Amino acid sequence: MANKKQDSGFSFYIPIVLIVAFMLGCLSVSLVSVRENVMQITFSGSVSASDVSKNQVNVRKSRVVEDSGLKYRMVSASDLHIRKEAEIKKTDTALNESEEAMTSLTDGLSSADLEEDTHDGGDSSSEPVSSEPVVSEEQEEFHLELPNDHYINFTPHKEGYVAYLTFDDGPSIYTKDILDVLDYYNAKATFFVIYHKEMEDDYKAIVDRGHTIALHTYTHKYDKIYRSETAFFNEIERIQNYIYRLTGTRSRIIRFPGGSSNTVSRHYCEGIMDKLKKSVIARGYTYHDWNVDSCDAEHYNLDPDKLLENVKKDLTKYRKPDILMHDAGESKRTTVEALPMIIEYIYSQGYSMEGLQLDSYAVHHDW
Ligand code: ZN
């Protein structure tokens, strides 16, 4: 009797096992197709035929460009170590994370604060909270496009001309896209990060791929961080510990949310910025504002050409431009789209692109 029961139970499970196996097969096929979709990189091209001049360098043929002792290694897209398993998972959760990040950044700010904070290009604090719906179709359609064969204008590097690309408020769903573009152009940048749960791989990716990870406070909530000096350094310590746990590195480079000249913080503690500017230095940190603003925080997804134009407006005024951009998810998708054009423009003006170091020139708004 017992045997009979077992037998019938076993034969009952056979179709279930087959169905599960079939479903697993389907799942793996769809995962592969997702991966292929993401890997499918084509470029609409930021450089037209008319842009190609006598100085042009065929990136693919001249993979290493050497000038004044500096080497520019331009890689083709197929060489990029893009898209690991984590990315596939992220496509499912990306939208939620994006919305969550926006909420965390804007929590605790009154509408008056949102209007008043204009120094950080508004930074995150002035980004619209919910005026525009996030369209999931856009998310799915977005592909970072980098060509295998690509001509860029090449200008010899001008000694002492270093551009610092800085990305605030990340990591985000687009951090790895930004890293891919930077790798492609052999450019290094700085990421002023805050706490984002479930983005842990991205902190490590920033460090592993040779960029500078730096401190932008833990919560980015003005009412918390600017309440007192103690509160601010508590925030710095929290993000420091978080970064250290994920990456094994520490940073002593800070960007104040809203910049050192923000006028929002006074609502929470009069004179706090004057105190903090002195005390961060006294404690062995350095802080960086910016002198070139892409203005990507002004609106959701400003036109990439407009972002490029904003960078062009001020870049060449400085030997060491510090360019403010945001790595803040879906609302900053066009920042990623504009990045190849921005980098090519920066190269065309003879700059190298490096990550900020503790002894790098620091742009301060009150200088
Ligand atoms: Zn910020």
Boltz pocket constraint, residues with backbone or C-beta under 6 A from the ligand:
constraints:
  - pocket:
      binder: B
      contacts: [[A, 120], [A, 123], [A, 124], [A, 125], [A, 168], [A, 169], [A, 216], [A, 220], [A, 256], [A, 257], [A, 258]]
      max_distance: 6.0
